[in-house]
Amino acid sequence: MFEILYRTVQEFKDTDRVFLAYALEDQNIVNISESTYYRGMKELLNKGFIAETTVQNSYFINPAFIFNGDCLSFVKSYVLTKSSSIKELK
């Protein structure tokens, strides 16, 4: 199941959500039974790799385990935001 999550994250770069549904999985790439799929999803949720959203089959990715973006860009934007906030306080 982690392989399916990893492949899905690679397809949708720079987002904190993924859409995972058994019916949409390509069985030629990862051959997995439906019961194994749902047991794997439950384990990913319990271990904190993903978190449920209010939308069915849509999940948040935990950036502590899988960061789906450009780390350098993230740090630059944080520093710029922090710097502009300091200027506003003066």
PyMOL Python script that loads the backbone (N, CA, C, O; Angstrom):
from pymol import cmd

cmd.read_pdbstr("""\
ATOM      1  N   MET A   1       0.829  -1.191   0.000  1.00  0.00           N
ATOM      2  CA  MET A   1       0.000   0.000   0.000  1.00  0.00           C
ATOM      3  C   MET A   1       0.867   1.245   0.000  1.00  0.00           C
ATOM      4  O   MET A   1       0.511   2.253  -0.610  1.00  0.00           O
ATOM      5  N   PHE A   2       2.012   1.181   0.686  1.00  0.00           N
ATOM      6  CA  PHE A   2       2.904   2.337   0.696  1.00  0.00           C
ATOM      7  C   PHE A   2       3.394   2.655  -0.715  1.00  0.00           C
ATOM      8  O   PHE A   2       3.558   3.825  -1.063  1.00  0.00           O
ATOM      9  N   GLU A   3       3.628   1.632  -1.525  1.00  0.00           N
ATOM     10  CA  GLU A   3       4.060   1.853  -2.907  1.00  0.00           C
ATOM     11  C   GLU A   3       2.989   2.610  -3.696  1.00  0.00           C
ATOM     12  O   GLU A   3       3.311   3.490  -4.493  1.00  0.00           O
ATOM     13  N   ILE A   4       1.741   2.275  -3.478  1.00  0.00           N
ATOM     14  CA  ILE A   4       0.649   2.971  -4.158  1.00  0.00           C
ATOM     15  C   ILE A   4       0.606   4.432  -3.719  1.00  0.00           C
ATOM     16  O   ILE A   4       0.445   5.328  -4.547  1.00  0.00           O
ATOM     17  N   LEU A   5       0.748   4.669  -2.416  1.00  0.00           N
ATOM     18  CA  LEU A   5       0.777   6.034  -1.902  1.00  0.00           C
ATOM     19  C   LEU A   5       1.949   6.802  -2.514  1.00  0.00           C
ATOM     20  O   LEU A   5       1.787   7.937  -2.961  1.00  0.00           O
ATOM     21  N   TYR A   6       3.112   6.185  -2.533  1.00  0.00           N
ATOM     22  CA  TYR A   6       4.315   6.839  -3.063  1.00  0.00           C
ATOM     23  C   TYR A   6       4.151   7.187  -4.541  1.00  0.00           C
ATOM     24  O   TYR A   6       4.512   8.287  -4.959  1.00  0.00           O
ATOM     25  N   ARG A   7       3.615   6.269  -5.327  1.00  0.00           N
ATOM     26  CA  ARG A   7       3.398   6.531  -6.756  1.00  0.00           C
ATOM     27  C   ARG A   7       2.384   7.652  -6.965  1.00  0.00           C
ATOM     28  O   ARG A   7       2.557   8.485  -7.854  1.00  0.00           O
ATOM     29  N   THR A   8       1.337   7.679  -6.160  1.00  0.00           N
ATOM     30  CA  THR A   8       0.315   8.715  -6.267  1.00  0.00           C
ATOM     31  C   THR A   8       0.885  10.084  -5.916  1.00  0.00           C
ATOM     32  O   THR A   8       0.578  11.075  -6.580  1.00  0.00           O
ATOM     33  N   VAL A   9       1.704  10.143  -4.889  1.00  0.00           N
ATOM     34  CA  VAL A   9       2.342  11.402  -4.491  1.00  0.00           C
ATOM     35  C   VAL A   9       3.230  11.922  -5.615  1.00  0.00           C
ATOM     36  O   VAL A   9       3.259  13.127  -5.866  1.00  0.00           O
ATOM     37  N   GLN A  10       3.952  11.038  -6.292  1.00  0.00           N
ATOM     38  CA  GLN A  10       4.821  11.448  -7.388  1.00  0.00           C
ATOM     39  C   GLN A  10       4.021  12.009  -8.567  1.00  0.00           C
ATOM     40  O   GLN A  10       4.495  12.907  -9.262  1.00  0.00           O
ATOM     41  N   GLU A  11       2.839  11.496  -8.792  1.00  0.00           N
ATOM     42  CA  GLU A  11       1.999  11.975  -9.896  1.00  0.00           C
ATOM     43  C   GLU A  11       1.471  13.387  -9.652  1.00  0.00           C
ATOM     44  O   GLU A  11       1.330  14.167 -10.594  1.00  0.00           O
ATOM     45  N   PHE A  12       1.179  13.718  -8.398  1.00  0.00           N
ATOM     46  CA  PHE A  12       0.589  15.012  -8.057  1.00  0.00           C
ATOM     47  C   PHE A  12       1.554  15.796  -7.176  1.00  0.00           C
ATOM     48  O   PHE A  12       1.418  15.830  -5.953  1.00  0.00           O
ATOM     49  N   LYS A  13       2.523  16.420  -7.820  1.00  0.00           N
ATOM     50  CA  LYS A  13       3.589  17.150  -7.136  1.00  0.00           C
ATOM     51  C   LYS A  13       3.060  18.451  -6.534  1.00  0.00           C
ATOM     52  O   LYS A  13       2.110  19.044  -7.045  1.00  0.00           O
ATOM     53  N   ASP A  14       3.678  18.878  -5.461  1.00  0.00           N
ATOM     54  CA  ASP A  14       3.409  20.164  -4.792  1.00  0.00           C
ATOM     55  C   ASP A  14       1.994  20.303  -4.255  1.00  0.00           C
ATOM     56  O   ASP A  14       1.401  21.380  -4.328  1.00  0.00           O
ATOM     57  N   THR A  15       1.459  19.232  -3.723  1.00  0.00           N
ATOM     58  CA  THR A  15       0.153  19.297  -3.069  1.00  0.00           C
ATOM     59  C   THR A  15       0.212  18.502  -1.769  1.00  0.00           C
ATOM     60  O   THR A  15       1.023  17.587  -1.631  1.00  0.00           O
ATOM     61  N   ASP A  16      -0.636  18.849  -0.834  1.00  0.00           N
ATOM     62  CA  ASP A  16      -0.633  18.155   0.454  1.00  0.00           C
ATOM     63  C   ASP A  16      -1.745  17.118   0.553  1.00  0.00           C
ATOM     64  O   ASP A  16      -1.985  16.568   1.628  1.00  0.00           O
ATOM     65  N   ARG A  17      -2.427  16.848  -0.561  1.00  0.00           N
ATOM     66  CA  ARG A  17      -3.520  15.873  -0.567  1.00  0.00           C
ATOM     67  C   ARG A  17      -3.325  14.849  -1.668  1.00  0.00           C
ATOM     68  O   ARG A  17      -2.710  15.123  -2.698  1.00  0.00           O
ATOM     69  N   VAL A  18      -3.861  13.668  -1.426  1.00  0.00           N
ATOM     70  CA  VAL A  18      -3.880  12.623  -2.451  1.00  0.00           C
ATOM     71  C   VAL A  18      -5.276  12.025  -2.490  1.00  0.00           C
ATOM     72  O   VAL A  18      -6.007  12.046  -1.501  1.00  0.00           O
ATOM     73  N   PHE A  19      -5.626  11.497  -3.638  1.00  0.00           N
ATOM     74  CA  PHE A  19      -6.907  10.819  -3.827  1.00  0.00           C
ATOM     75  C   PHE A  19      -6.603   9.345  -4.030  1.00  0.00           C
ATOM     76  O   PHE A  19      -5.971   8.972  -5.018  1.00  0.00           O
ATOM     77  N   LEU A  20      -7.045   8.505  -3.107  1.00  0.00           N
ATOM     78  CA  LEU A  20      -6.766   7.074  -3.156  1.00  0.00           C
ATOM     79  C   LEU A  20      -8.076   6.292  -3.129  1.00  0.00           C
ATOM     80  O   LEU A  20      -8.871   6.424  -2.198  1.00  0.00           O
ATOM     81  N   ALA A  21      -8.290   5.481  -4.157  1.00  0.00           N
ATOM     82  CA  ALA A  21      -9.481   4.630  -4.218  1.00  0.00           C
ATOM     83  C   ALA A  21      -9.089   3.320  -4.892  1.00  0.00           C
ATOM     84  O   ALA A  21      -8.391   3.326  -5.906  1.00  0.00           O
ATOM     85  N   TYR A  22      -9.529   2.218  -4.343  1.00  0.00           N
ATOM     86  CA  TYR A  22      -9.162   0.902  -4.880  1.00  0.00           C
ATOM     87  C   TYR A  22      -9.581   0.747  -6.339  1.00  0.00           C
ATOM     88  O   TYR A  22      -8.832   0.186  -7.139  1.00  0.00           O
ATOM     89  N   ALA A  23     -10.752   1.231  -6.688  1.00  0.00           N
ATOM     90  CA  ALA A  23     -11.272   1.070  -8.052  1.00  0.00           C
ATOM     91  C   ALA A  23     -10.401   1.779  -9.097  1.00  0.00           C
ATOM     92  O   ALA A  23     -10.420   1.415 -10.272  1.00  0.00           O
ATOM     93  N   LEU A  24      -9.642   2.784  -8.668  1.00  0.00           N
ATOM     94  CA  LEU A  24      -8.811   3.546  -9.603  1.00  0.00           C
ATOM     95  C   LEU A  24      -7.390   3.012  -9.743  1.00  0.00           C
ATOM     96  O   LEU A  24      -6.640   3.468 -10.607  1.00  0.00           O
ATOM     97  N   GLU A  25      -7.015   2.056  -8.909  1.00  0.00           N
ATOM     98  CA  GLU A  25      -5.643   1.533  -8.945  1.00  0.00           C
ATOM     99  C   GLU A  25      -5.435   0.633 -10.154  1.00  0.00           C
ATOM    100  O   GLU A  25      -6.280  -0.205 -10.469  1.00  0.00           O
ATOM    101  N   ASP A  26      -4.318   0.810 -10.821  1.00  0.00           N
ATOM    102  CA  ASP A  26      -3.949   0.006 -11.989  1.00  0.00           C
ATOM    103  C   ASP A  26      -3.352  -1.316 -11.497  1.00  0.00           C
ATOM    104  O   ASP A  26      -2.228  -1.342 -10.995  1.00  0.00           O
ATOM    105  N   GLN A  27      -4.090  -2.390 -11.639  1.00  0.00           N
ATOM    106  CA  GLN A  27      -3.644  -3.701 -11.155  1.00  0.00           C
ATOM    107  C   GLN A  27      -2.428  -4.230 -11.927  1.00  0.00           C
ATOM    108  O   GLN A  27      -1.755  -5.148 -11.458  1.00  0.00           O
ATOM    109  N   ASN A  28      -2.141  -3.664 -13.100  1.00  0.00           N
ATOM    110  CA  ASN A  28      -0.955  -4.080 -13.845  1.00  0.00           C
ATOM    111  C   ASN A  28       0.324  -3.523 -13.229  1.00  0.00           C
ATOM    112  O   ASN A  28       1.394  -4.111 -13.385  1.00  0.00           O
ATOM    113  N   ILE A  29       0.223  -2.402 -12.535  1.00  0.00           N
ATOM    114  CA  ILE A  29       1.399  -1.802 -11.893  1.00  0.00           C
ATOM    115  C   ILE A  29       1.609  -2.407 -10.510  1.00  0.00           C
ATOM    116  O   ILE A  29       2.697  -2.895 -10.203  1.00  0.00           O
ATOM    117  N   VAL A  30       0.583  -2.377  -9.682  1.00  0.00           N
ATOM    118  CA  VAL A  30       0.649  -2.969  -8.332  1.00  0.00           C
ATOM    119  C   VAL A  30      -0.547  -3.897  -8.184  1.00  0.00           C
ATOM    120  O   VAL A  30      -1.683  -3.442  -8.049  1.00  0.00           O
ATOM    121  N   ASN A  31      -0.289  -5.191  -8.211  1.00  0.00           N
ATOM    122  CA  ASN A  31      -1.353  -6.185  -8.082  1.00  0.00           C
ATOM    123  C   ASN A  31      -1.628  -6.410  -6.599  1.00  0.00           C
ATOM    124  O   ASN A  31      -0.806  -6.982  -5.883  1.00  0.00           O
ATOM    125  N   ILE A  32      -2.791  -5.953  -6.150  1.00  0.00           N
ATOM    126  CA  ILE A  32      -3.139  -6.026  -4.734  1.00  0.00           C
ATOM    127  C   ILE A  32      -4.630  -6.338  -4.615  1.00  0.00           C
ATOM    128  O   ILE A  32      -5.447  -5.814  -5.372  1.00  0.00           O
ATOM    129  N   SER A  33      -4.971  -7.192  -3.663  1.00  0.00           N
ATOM    130  CA  SER A  33      -6.385  -7.519  -3.464  1.00  0.00           C
ATOM    131  C   SER A  33      -7.081  -6.376  -2.729  1.00  0.00           C
ATOM    132  O   SER A  33      -6.434  -5.544  -2.093  1.00  0.00           O
ATOM    133  N   GLU A  34      -8.393  -6.354  -2.827  1.00  0.00           N
ATOM    134  CA  GLU A  34      -9.161  -5.285  -2.186  1.00  0.00           C
ATOM    135  C   GLU A  34      -9.021  -5.313  -0.663  1.00  0.00           C
ATOM    136  O   GLU A  34      -8.913  -4.264  -0.029  1.00  0.00           O
ATOM    137  N   SER A  35      -9.024  -6.513  -0.078  1.00  0.00           N
ATOM    138  CA  SER A  35      -8.899  -6.595   1.380  1.00  0.00           C
ATOM    139  C   SER A  35      -7.515  -6.134   1.843  1.00  0.00           C
ATOM    140  O   SER A  35      -7.392  -5.474   2.874  1.00  0.00           O
ATOM    141  N   THR A  36      -6.480  -6.480   1.085  1.00  0.00           N
ATOM    142  CA  THR A  36      -5.120  -6.037   1.421  1.00  0.00           C
ATOM    143  C   THR A  36      -5.018  -4.522   1.276  1.00  0.00           C
ATOM    144  O   THR A  36      -4.364  -3.861   2.084  1.00  0.00           O
ATOM    145  N   TYR A  37      -5.657  -3.976   0.259  1.00  0.00           N
ATOM    146  CA  TYR A  37      -5.661  -2.530   0.029  1.00  0.00           C
ATOM    147  C   TYR A  37      -6.234  -1.806   1.253  1.00  0.00           C
ATOM    148  O   TYR A  37      -5.625  -0.863   1.759  1.00  0.00           O
ATOM    149  N   TYR A  38      -7.391  -2.242   1.721  1.00  0.00           N
ATOM    150  CA  TYR A  38      -8.041  -1.561   2.837  1.00  0.00           C
ATOM    151  C   TYR A  38      -7.308  -1.782   4.168  1.00  0.00           C
ATOM    152  O   TYR A  38      -7.301  -0.895   5.022  1.00  0.00           O
ATOM    153  N   ARG A  39      -6.702  -2.938   4.346  1.00  0.00           N
ATOM    154  CA  ARG A  39      -5.866  -3.140   5.544  1.00  0.00           C
ATOM    155  C   ARG A  39      -4.667  -2.196   5.503  1.00  0.00           C
ATOM    156  O   ARG A  39      -4.289  -1.628   6.527  1.00  0.00           O
ATOM    157  N   GLY A  40      -4.070  -2.029   4.328  1.00  0.00           N
ATOM    158  CA  GLY A  40      -2.941  -1.115   4.166  1.00  0.00           C
ATOM    159  C   GLY A  40      -3.340   0.327   4.411  1.00  0.00           C
ATOM    160  O   GLY A  40      -2.594   1.081   5.037  1.00  0.00           O
ATOM    161  N   MET A  41      -4.507   0.719   3.925  1.00  0.00           N
ATOM    162  CA  MET A  41      -4.996   2.083   4.161  1.00  0.00           C
ATOM    163  C   MET A  41      -5.199   2.334   5.654  1.00  0.00           C
ATOM    164  O   MET A  41      -4.858   3.397   6.174  1.00  0.00           O
ATOM    165  N   LYS A  42      -5.755   1.343   6.324  1.00  0.00           N
ATOM    166  CA  LYS A  42      -5.983   1.478   7.768  1.00  0.00           C
ATOM    167  C   LYS A  42      -4.651   1.639   8.501  1.00  0.00           C
ATOM    168  O   LYS A  42      -4.545   2.444   9.426  1.00  0.00           O
ATOM    169  N   GLU A  43      -3.646   0.885   8.093  1.00  0.00           N
ATOM    170  CA  GLU A  43      -2.334   0.978   8.737  1.00  0.00           C
ATOM    171  C   GLU A  43      -1.676   2.333   8.453  1.00  0.00           C
ATOM    172  O   GLU A  43      -1.078   2.925   9.352  1.00  0.00           O
ATOM    173  N   LEU A  44      -1.781   2.830   7.218  1.00  0.00           N
ATOM    174  CA  LEU A  44      -1.226   4.153   6.903  1.00  0.00           C
ATOM    175  C   LEU A  44      -1.888   5.241   7.748  1.00  0.00           C
ATOM    176  O   LEU A  44      -1.225   6.178   8.193  1.00  0.00           O
ATOM    177  N   LEU A  45      -3.190   5.114   7.967  1.00  0.00           N
ATOM    178  CA  LEU A  45      -3.907   6.073   8.818  1.00  0.00           C
ATOM    179  C   LEU A  45      -3.476   5.952  10.272  1.00  0.00           C
ATOM    180  O   LEU A  45      -3.220   6.962  10.928  1.00  0.00           O
ATOM    181  N   ASN A  46      -3.392   4.733  10.780  1.00  0.00           N
ATOM    182  CA  ASN A  46      -3.011   4.514  12.175  1.00  0.00           C
ATOM    183  C   ASN A  46      -1.579   4.957  12.475  1.00  0.00           C
ATOM    184  O   ASN A  46      -1.292   5.445  13.568  1.00  0.00           O
ATOM    185  N   LYS A  47      -0.685   4.787  11.502  1.00  0.00           N
ATOM    186  CA  LYS A  47       0.728   5.162  11.694  1.00  0.00           C
ATOM    187  C   LYS A  47       0.980   6.638  11.424  1.00  0.00           C
ATOM    188  O   LYS A  47       2.080   7.128  11.680  1.00  0.00           O
ATOM    189  N   GLY A  48      -0.021   7.361  10.910  1.00  0.00           N
ATOM    190  CA  GLY A  48       0.102   8.800  10.706  1.00  0.00           C
ATOM    191  C   GLY A  48       0.734   9.223   9.395  1.00  0.00           C
ATOM    192  O   GLY A  48       1.101  10.388   9.247  1.00  0.00           O
ATOM    193  N   PHE A  49       0.874   8.315   8.439  1.00  0.00           N
ATOM    194  CA  PHE A  49       1.412   8.689   7.128  1.00  0.00           C
ATOM    195  C   PHE A  49       0.424   9.580   6.378  1.00  0.00           C
ATOM    196  O   PHE A  49       0.819  10.505   5.668  1.00  0.00           O
ATOM    197  N   ILE A  50      -0.862   9.289   6.545  1.00  0.00           N
ATOM    198  CA  ILE A  50      -1.924  10.071   5.923  1.00  0.00           C
ATOM    199  C   ILE A  50      -3.001  10.355   6.959  1.00  0.00           C
ATOM    200  O   ILE A  50      -3.072   9.694   7.995  1.00  0.00           O
ATOM    201  N   ALA A  51      -3.841  11.350   6.666  1.00  0.00           N
ATOM    202  CA  ALA A  51      -4.967  11.678   7.542  1.00  0.00           C
ATOM    203  C   ALA A  51      -6.202  11.901   6.673  1.00  0.00           C
ATOM    204  O   ALA A  51      -6.107  12.435   5.568  1.00  0.00           O
ATOM    205  N   GLU A  52      -7.340  11.493   7.174  1.00  0.00           N
ATOM    206  CA  GLU A  52      -8.586  11.633   6.416  1.00  0.00           C
ATOM    207  C   GLU A  52      -9.009  13.092   6.300  1.00  0.00           C
ATOM    208  O   GLU A  52      -8.747  13.905   7.187  1.00  0.00           O
ATOM    209  N   THR A  53      -9.664  13.403   5.197  1.00  0.00           N
ATOM    210  CA  THR A  53     -10.288  14.711   5.021  1.00  0.00           C
ATOM    211  C   THR A  53     -11.801  14.514   5.068  1.00  0.00           C
ATOM    212  O   THR A  53     -12.280  13.402   5.290  1.00  0.00           O
ATOM    213  N   THR A  54     -12.540  15.583   4.862  1.00  0.00           N
ATOM    214  CA  THR A  54     -14.000  15.466   4.854  1.00  0.00           C
ATOM    215  C   THR A  54     -14.513  14.941   3.522  1.00  0.00           C
ATOM    216  O   THR A  54     -15.692  14.611   3.399  1.00  0.00           O
ATOM    217  N   VAL A  55     -13.629  14.861   2.511  1.00  0.00           N
ATOM    218  CA  VAL A  55     -13.985  14.361   1.185  1.00  0.00           C
ATOM    219  C   VAL A  55     -13.639  12.875   1.104  1.00  0.00           C
ATOM    220  O   VAL A  55     -12.527  12.482   1.457  1.00  0.00           O
ATOM    221  N   GLN A  56     -14.561  12.059   0.650  1.00  0.00           N
ATOM    222  CA  GLN A  56     -14.344  10.619   0.566  1.00  0.00           C
ATOM    223  C   GLN A  56     -13.165  10.305  -0.354  1.00  0.00           C
ATOM    224  O   GLN A  56     -13.051  10.879  -1.437  1.00  0.00           O
ATOM    225  N   ASN A  57     -12.288   9.391   0.076  1.00  0.00           N
ATOM    226  CA  ASN A  57     -11.107   8.929  -0.658  1.00  0.00           C
ATOM    227  C   ASN A  57     -10.040  10.001  -0.847  1.00  0.00           C
ATOM    228  O   ASN A  57      -9.122   9.807  -1.644  1.00  0.00           O
ATOM    229  N   SER A  58     -10.132  11.109  -0.149  1.00  0.00           N
ATOM    230  CA  SER A  58      -9.133  12.174  -0.200  1.00  0.00           C
ATOM    231  C   SER A  58      -8.419  12.210   1.147  1.00  0.00           C
ATOM    232  O   SER A  58      -9.058  12.168   2.198  1.00  0.00           O
ATOM    233  N   TYR A  59      -7.093  12.288   1.107  1.00  0.00           N
ATOM    234  CA  TYR A  59      -6.289  12.209   2.326  1.00  0.00           C
ATOM    235  C   TYR A  59      -5.213  13.286   2.327  1.00  0.00           C
ATOM    236  O   TYR A  59      -4.690  13.655   1.275  1.00  0.00           O
ATOM    237  N   PHE A  60      -4.886  13.790   3.521  1.00  0.00           N
ATOM    238  CA  PHE A  60      -3.748  14.682   3.691  1.00  0.00           C
ATOM    239  C   PHE A  60      -2.498  13.832   3.842  1.00  0.00           C
ATOM    240  O   PHE A  60      -2.539  12.755   4.436  1.00  0.00           O
ATOM    241  N   ILE A  61      -1.392  14.316   3.305  1.00  0.00           N
ATOM    242  CA  ILE A  61      -0.099  13.645   3.450  1.00  0.00           C
ATOM    243  C   ILE A  61       0.607  14.264   4.648  1.00  0.00           C
ATOM    244  O   ILE A  61       0.614  15.487   4.795  1.00  0.00           O
ATOM    245  N   ASN A  62       1.197  13.444   5.502  1.00  0.00           N
ATOM    246  CA  ASN A  62       1.970  13.932   6.639  1.00  0.00           C
ATOM    247  C   ASN A  62       3.364  14.332   6.137  1.00  0.00           C
ATOM    248  O   ASN A  62       4.139  13.460   5.746  1.00  0.00           O
ATOM    249  N   PRO A  63       3.702  15.636   6.138  1.00  0.00           N
ATOM    250  CA  PRO A  63       4.997  16.067   5.611  1.00  0.00           C
ATOM    251  C   PRO A  63       6.182  15.592   6.440  1.00  0.00           C
ATOM    252  O   PRO A  63       7.320  15.671   5.979  1.00  0.00           O
ATOM    253  N   ALA A  64       5.945  15.103   7.648  1.00  0.00           N
ATOM    254  CA  ALA A  64       7.040  14.550   8.445  1.00  0.00           C
ATOM    255  C   ALA A  64       7.533  13.230   7.848  1.00  0.00           C
ATOM    256  O   ALA A  64       8.686  12.849   8.050  1.00  0.00           O
ATOM    257  N   PHE A  65       6.665  12.539   7.117  1.00  0.00           N
ATOM    258  CA  PHE A  65       7.031  11.271   6.486  1.00  0.00           C
ATOM    259  C   PHE A  65       7.281  11.419   4.991  1.00  0.00           C
ATOM    260  O   PHE A  65       8.242  10.862   4.462  1.00  0.00           O
ATOM    261  N   ILE A  66       6.417  12.170   4.309  1.00  0.00           N
ATOM    262  CA  ILE A  66       6.526  12.351   2.861  1.00  0.00           C
ATOM    263  C   ILE A  66       6.314  13.824   2.555  1.00  0.00           C
ATOM    264  O   ILE A  66       5.206  14.339   2.707  1.00  0.00           O
ATOM    265  N   PHE A  67       7.373  14.506   2.125  1.00  0.00           N
ATOM    266  CA  PHE A  67       7.237  15.913   1.740  1.00  0.00           C
ATOM    267  C   PHE A  67       7.037  15.956   0.238  1.00  0.00           C
ATOM    268  O   PHE A  67       7.905  15.517  -0.517  1.00  0.00           O
ATOM    269  N   ASN A  68       5.918  16.473  -0.198  1.00  0.00           N
ATOM    270  CA  ASN A  68       5.572  16.467  -1.613  1.00  0.00           C
ATOM    271  C   ASN A  68       5.766  17.845  -2.220  1.00  0.00           C
ATOM    272  O   ASN A  68       4.808  18.473  -2.672  1.00  0.00           O
ATOM    273  N   GLY A  69       7.001  18.313  -2.230  1.00  0.00           N
ATOM    274  CA  GLY A  69       7.272  19.621  -2.807  1.00  0.00           C
ATOM    275  C   GLY A  69       8.755  19.901  -2.824  1.00  0.00           C
ATOM    276  O   GLY A  69       9.573  19.018  -2.570  1.00  0.00           O
ATOM    277  N   ASP A  70       9.087  21.125  -3.122  1.00  0.00           N
ATOM    278  CA  ASP A  70      10.466  21.564  -3.204  1.00  0.00           C
ATOM    279  C   ASP A  70      10.868  22.135  -1.848  1.00  0.00           C
ATOM    280  O   ASP A  70      10.379  23.196  -1.460  1.00  0.00           O
ATOM    281  N   CYS A  71      11.746  21.454  -1.124  1.00  0.00           N
ATOM    282  CA  CYS A  71      12.149  21.885   0.221  1.00  0.00           C
ATOM    283  C   CYS A  71      12.803  23.266   0.192  1.00  0.00           C
ATOM    284  O   CYS A  71      12.542  24.091   1.067  1.00  0.00           O
ATOM    285  N   LEU A  72      13.642  23.522  -0.799  1.00  0.00           N
ATOM    286  CA  LEU A  72      14.328  24.804  -0.897  1.00  0.00           C
ATOM    287  C   LEU A  72      13.316  25.929  -1.106  1.00  0.00           C
ATOM    288  O   LEU A  72      13.433  26.986  -0.486  1.00  0.00           O
ATOM    289  N   SER A  73      12.349  25.718  -1.950  1.00  0.00           N
ATOM    290  CA  SER A  73      11.299  26.715  -2.187  1.00  0.00           C
ATOM    291  C   SER A  73      10.502  26.950  -0.910  1.00  0.00           C
ATOM    292  O   SER A  73      10.155  28.090  -0.600  1.00  0.00           O
ATOM    293  N   PHE A  74      10.212  25.900  -0.176  1.00  0.00           N
ATOM    294  CA  PHE A  74       9.469  25.997   1.079  1.00  0.00           C
ATOM    295  C   PHE A  74      10.240  26.852   2.084  1.00  0.00           C
ATOM    296  O   PHE A  74       9.657  27.727   2.723  1.00  0.00           O
ATOM    297  N   VAL A  75      11.537  26.608   2.229  1.00  0.00           N
ATOM    298  CA  VAL A  75      12.356  27.359   3.178  1.00  0.00           C
ATOM    299  C   VAL A  75      12.443  28.819   2.757  1.00  0.00           C
ATOM    300  O   VAL A  75      12.328  29.703   3.606  1.00  0.00           O
ATOM    301  N   LYS A  76      12.644  29.102   1.467  1.00  0.00           N
ATOM    302  CA  LYS A  76      12.717  30.479   0.992  1.00  0.00           C
ATOM    303  C   LYS A  76      11.425  31.230   1.281  1.00  0.00           C
ATOM    304  O   LYS A  76      11.466  32.376   1.730  1.00  0.00           O
ATOM    305  N   SER A  77      10.290  30.607   1.034  1.00  0.00           N
ATOM    306  CA  SER A  77       9.025  31.292   1.267  1.00  0.00           C
ATOM    307  C   SER A  77       8.803  31.527   2.754  1.00  0.00           C
ATOM    308  O   SER A  77       8.237  32.554   3.131  1.00  0.00           O
ATOM    309  N   TYR A  78       9.231  30.608   3.604  1.00  0.00           N
ATOM    310  CA  TYR A  78       9.088  30.785   5.047  1.00  0.00           C
ATOM    311  C   TYR A  78       9.961  31.933   5.517  1.00  0.00           C
ATOM    312  O   TYR A  78       9.509  32.762   6.306  1.00  0.00           O
ATOM    313  N   VAL A  79      11.201  32.003   5.052  1.00  0.00           N
ATOM    314  CA  VAL A  79      12.108  33.071   5.456  1.00  0.00           C
ATOM    315  C   VAL A  79      11.575  34.415   4.977  1.00  0.00           C
ATOM    316  O   VAL A  79      11.605  35.390   5.728  1.00  0.00           O
ATOM    317  N   LEU A  80      11.088  34.484   3.745  1.00  0.00           N
ATOM    318  CA  LEU A  80      10.539  35.737   3.236  1.00  0.00           C
ATOM    319  C   LEU A  80       9.325  36.174   4.042  1.00  0.00           C
ATOM    320  O   LEU A  80       9.182  37.356   4.354  1.00  0.00           O
ATOM    321  N   THR A  81       8.473  35.257   4.372  1.00  0.00           N
ATOM    322  CA  THR A  81       7.288  35.582   5.163  1.00  0.00           C
ATOM    323  C   THR A  81       7.683  36.062   6.548  1.00  0.00           C
ATOM    324  O   THR A  81       7.123  37.034   7.055  1.00  0.00           O
ATOM    325  N   LYS A  82       8.636  35.393   7.156  1.00  0.00           N
ATOM    326  CA  LYS A  82       9.093  35.765   8.483  1.00  0.00           C
ATOM    327  C   LYS A  82       9.727  37.148   8.445  1.00  0.00           C
ATOM    328  O   LYS A  82       9.465  37.965   9.328  1.00  0.00           O
ATOM    329  N   SER A  83      10.556  37.429   7.442  1.00  0.00           N
ATOM    330  CA  SER A  83      11.223  38.727   7.326  1.00  0.00           C
ATOM    331  C   SER A  83      10.212  39.846   7.150  1.00  0.00           C
ATOM    332  O   SER A  83      10.348  40.897   7.777  1.00  0.00           O
ATOM    333  N   SER A  84       9.201  39.650   6.314  1.00  0.00           N
ATOM    334  CA  SER A  84       8.211  40.692   6.094  1.00  0.00           C
ATOM    335  C   SER A  84       7.388  40.942   7.361  1.00  0.00           C
ATOM    336  O   SER A  84       6.966  42.073   7.604  1.00  0.00           O
ATOM    337  N   SER A  85       7.156  39.908   8.168  1.00  0.00           N
ATOM    338  CA  SER A  85       6.406  40.074   9.415  1.00  0.00           C
ATOM    339  C   SER A  85       7.204  40.901  10.407  1.00  0.00           C
ATOM    340  O   SER A  85       6.630  41.704  11.142  1.00  0.00           O
ATOM    341  N   ILE A  86       8.520  40.718  10.442  1.00  0.00           N
ATOM    342  CA  ILE A  86       9.382  41.472  11.354  1.00  0.00           C
ATOM    343  C   ILE A  86       9.378  42.936  10.962  1.00  0.00           C
ATOM    344  O   ILE A  86       9.337  43.801  11.837  1.00  0.00           O
ATOM    345  N   LYS A  87       9.417  43.240   9.676  1.00  0.00           N
ATOM    346  CA  LYS A  87       9.391  44.631   9.214  1.00  0.00           C
ATOM    347  C   LYS A  87       8.082  45.303   9.587  1.00  0.00           C
ATOM    348  O   LYS A  87       8.064  46.491   9.908  1.00  0.00           O
ATOM    349  N   GLU A  88       6.994  44.560   9.547  1.00  0.00           N
ATOM    350  CA  GLU A  88       5.699  45.120   9.878  1.00  0.00           C
ATOM    351  C   GLU A  88       5.601  45.496  11.361  1.00  0.00           C
ATOM    352  O   GLU A  88       4.877  46.426  11.715  1.00  0.00           O
ATOM    353  N   LEU A  89       6.325  44.780  12.228  1.00  0.00           N
ATOM    354  CA  LEU A  89       6.281  45.040  13.665  1.00  0.00           C
ATOM    355  C   LEU A  89       7.015  46.323  14.040  1.00  0.00           C
ATOM    356  O   LEU A  89       6.707  46.925  15.069  1.00  0.00           O
ATOM    357  N   LYS A  90       7.979  46.754  13.229  1.00  0.00           N
ATOM    358  CA  LYS A  90       8.779  47.946  13.556  1.00  0.00           C
ATOM    359  C   LYS A  90       8.036  49.225  13.370  1.00  0.00           C
ATOM    360  O   LYS A  90       8.587  50.300  13.607  1.00  0.00           O
TER     361      LYS A  90
END
""", "prot")
cmd.dss("prot")
cmd.show_as("cartoon", "prot")
cmd.util.cbc("prot")
cmd.orient("prot")
